[in-house]
Amino acid sequence: MLTALFIGLGSIGTRHLQNLGELCAQRGLALRADALRSDAARPLRPGVAERLTAQFTAPDDPAALPQYDLAFITNPTSLHADALRAVRGRAGALFIEKPIVSAGQTGLDLAKLLAPGQKAYVAAPMRWCGTMLAVKAALRELPPPYCARVLCSSYLPDWRPGVDYRTVYSAHKALGGGVTIDLIHEWDYLADLFGKPDTLYNLKGKYSELEIDSDDVSLYIARWPHMLAEVHLDYFGRGYRRTLELFGPAGSLVADFGAGTLTWPDGRVQHCEEPVNARYLREMAYFLEYAAGAQPQSVNPPAAALDVLKLTLGEM
């Protein structure tokens, strides 16, 4: 039997719980999933309670927690550090939702949050989407690019239909919200594709009429030895746009993550359309293989994820 503990069962925690259950069922694995909650009386999303064996609140002594094969840190970003302390040494492998900690916690000592030798993976779902997998395959064929242009523009009130955007963590700086780290995916995949830049400039702030206290636009210029990049992130764009353009000797390679297409320098369009959940299922499948395997370090370990968070904040 595979045992898993979930700390945080909002939208993303619920998605991971459902995907974990689906993959375990496909593989003939019995799953016991528990939840560690700040308020066990608070209603869960429909269908979630039925997937859980036990729900409990944090004990005074974390050592009183059972041992688990897996632990999922999927509560608000500002509470990740507390959750990691609560499960320190209590799980074989950790799945930590991005960002690893909030903007004001980049100075935390990971050694105090993670047990020695702890297996851990920090979520990076865009690495697993069909379009990004196609980009990686294309870069193995094409010469290195001279520069990149990255755009992620969307309207925050449309992110969660039926939910008041003013009440979610994205709207509040104190909860770890703000476009700079909420859209950390862009810097995660740039660092994955090209490594850490040598130089980075960032301007950000709150400029729209959205009723939030977090930043709603963040702009970057970055330099690597072999290329430059410009990155634009915002919460106020009407109409979802998420693209990566790479300009190189052969022409432009353009990934449209919203449309699920990759346009090659010769004009050929490669179609990568798929349900959004496909990337999360690939990610969960990887995590299960990593947790069960002998490799000590994941493809996105906590130290690397912390470095990416610092990049998003303009820290080098």
Backbone hydrogen bonds, N-H to C=O, Kabsch-Sander energy under -0.5 kcal/mol:
donor,donor_aa,acceptor,acceptor_aa,energy
2,L,30,A,-3.2
4,A,32,R,-2.6
5,L,70,L,-1.9
6,F,34,D,-2.4
7,I,72,F,-2.8
8,G,6,F,-0.6
14,T,10,G,-2.4
15,R,11,S,-1.9
16,H,12,I,-2.4
17,L,13,G,-2.3
18,Q,14,T,-2.5
19,N,15,R,-2.7
20,L,16,H,-2.6
21,G,17,L,-2.2
22,E,18,Q,-2.3
23,L,19,N,-2.5
24,C,20,L,-2.4
25,A,21,G,-2.2
26,Q,22,E,-2.2
27,R,23,L,-1.8
28,G,25,A,-1.0
29,L,24,C,-3.0
32,R,2,L,-2.8
33,A,31,L,-0.5
34,D,4,A,-2.7
35,A,54,A,-2.2
36,L,6,F,-2.4
37,R,35,A,-0.6
37,R,56,F,-2.7
42,R,39,D,-1.5
48,V,45,R,-2.1
49,A,45,R,-0.6
51,R,48,V,-1.7
52,L,48,V,-0.5
52,L,49,A,-1.3
53,T,33,A,-3.2
54,A,33,A,-0.6
56,F,35,A,-2.3
64,A,61,D,-2.6
65,L,62,P,-2.0
68,Y,90,R,-2.6
69,D,3,T,-0.8
70,L,3,T,-1.9
71,A,93,A,-1.8
72,F,5,L,-3.2
73,I,71,A,-0.6
73,I,95,F,-3.0
74,T,7,I,-2.2
74,T,72,F,-1.0
78,S,175,L,-1.2
79,L,76,P,-2.4
80,H,77,T,-1.6
83,A,79,L,-2.2
84,L,80,H,-2.7
85,R,81,A,-2.1
86,A,82,D,-2.0
87,V,83,A,-1.6
88,R,85,R,-0.7
90,R,87,V,-3.0
92,G,68,Y,-1.9
93,A,69,D,-1.5
94,L,119,K,-2.1
95,F,71,A,-2.8
96,I,94,L,-0.6
96,I,121,Y,-2.9
97,E,73,I,-2.6
97,E,95,F,-0.5
105,Q,102,S,-2.0
106,T,103,A,-0.8
108,L,105,Q,-1.9
110,L,108,L,-0.8
112,K,109,D,-1.8
113,L,109,D,-0.5
113,L,110,L,-1.1
114,L,110,L,-2.2
118,Q,115,A,-2.1
119,K,92,G,-0.8
121,Y,94,L,-2.6
122,V,300,N,-2.4
123,A,96,I,-2.9
127,R,124,A,-1.6
128,W,125,P,-1.7
129,C,126,M,-1.0
133,L,129,C,-2.3
134,A,130,G,-1.8
135,V,131,T,-2.1
136,K,132,M,-2.4
137,A,133,L,-1.8
138,A,134,A,-2.4
139,L,135,V,-2.4
140,R,136,K,-0.9
140,R,137,A,-0.5
141,E,138,A,-1.6
142,L,138,A,-2.3
146,Y,247,F,-3.3
147,C,247,F,-1.4
148,A,228,L,-1.9
149,R,245,E,-2.5
150,V,230,E,-2.9
151,L,243,T,-2.3
152,C,232,H,-2.4
153,S,241,R,-3.0
154,S,234,D,-1.2
156,L,154,S,-0.7
156,L,235,Y,-2.9
158,D,155,Y,-2.2
159,W,156,L,-1.9
163,V,160,R,-2.2
165,Y,163,V,-0.6
167,T,164,D,-2.2
168,V,165,Y,-0.9
171,A,168,V,-1.5
172,H,169,Y,-1.9
173,K,171,A,-0.5
175,L,172,H,-1.0
176,G,173,K,-1.6
177,G,172,H,-2.3
178,G,170,S,-0.9
179,V,215,D,-2.7
181,I,178,G,-0.8
182,D,178,G,-2.8
183,L,179,V,-1.8
184,I,181,I,-1.2
186,E,183,L,-1.1
188,D,184,I,-2.4
189,Y,185,H,-2.8
190,L,186,E,-1.9
191,A,187,W,-2.3
192,D,188,D,-2.0
193,L,189,Y,-2.4
194,F,190,L,-2.9
195,G,191,A,-1.7
198,D,223,R,-2.3
199,T,223,R,-1.7
201,Y,221,I,-2.6
203,L,219,L,-2.4
205,G,217,V,-1.9
207,Y,205,G,-0.6
212,I,210,L,-1.8
213,D,171,A,-2.4
214,S,171,A,-0.7
216,D,205,G,-1.9
217,V,205,G,-1.5
218,S,233,L,-2.5
219,L,203,L,-3.1
220,Y,231,V,-2.3
221,I,201,Y,-1.9
222,A,229,A,-2.7
223,R,199,T,-2.4
224,W,227,M,-3.3
228,L,146,Y,-1.5
229,A,222,A,-2.1
230,E,148,A,-2.0
231,V,220,Y,-1.9
232,H,150,V,-2.2
233,L,218,S,-2.2
234,D,152,C,-2.1
235,Y,216,D,-2.3
237,G,154,S,-1.0
239,G,237,G,-0.9
241,R,153,S,-2.6
243,T,151,L,-2.2
244,L,255,A,-2.2
245,E,149,R,-2.7
246,L,253,L,-2.7
247,F,147,C,-2.5
248,G,246,L,-0.5
248,G,251,G,-2.1
251,G,248,G,-1.5
253,L,246,L,-2.6
254,V,252,S,-0.5
254,V,263,T,-2.4
255,A,244,L,-3.1
255,A,253,L,-0.5
256,D,254,V,-0.6
256,D,261,T,-2.7
257,F,242,R,-2.2
257,F,255,A,-0.7
258,G,242,R,-0.9
260,G,256,D,-2.0
261,T,256,D,-1.8
262,L,270,Q,-2.3
263,T,254,V,-3.0
264,W,262,L,-0.6
264,W,268,R,-3.1
267,G,264,W,-2.4
270,Q,262,L,-3.4
270,Q,268,R,-0.6
271,H,269,V,-0.6
272,C,260,G,-3.6
278,A,275,P,-1.8
279,R,276,V,-1.1
280,Y,276,V,-0.7
281,L,277,N,-2.3
282,R,278,A,-2.2
283,E,279,R,-2.4
284,M,280,Y,-2.5
285,A,281,L,-2.5
286,Y,282,R,-2.5
287,F,283,E,-2.5
288,L,284,M,-2.4
289,E,285,A,-2.0
290,Y,286,Y,-3.0
291,A,287,F,-3.0
292,A,288,L,-1.7
293,G,289,E,-1.1
293,G,290,Y,-0.5
298,S,120,A,-0.7
305,A,301,P,-2.3
306,L,302,P,-2.5
307,D,303,A,-1.8
308,V,304,A,-2.0
309,L,305,A,-2.2
310,K,306,L,-2.2
311,L,307,D,-1.9
312,T,308,V,-2.3
313,L,309,L,-1.3
314,G,311,L,-2.1
315,E,310,K,-3.1
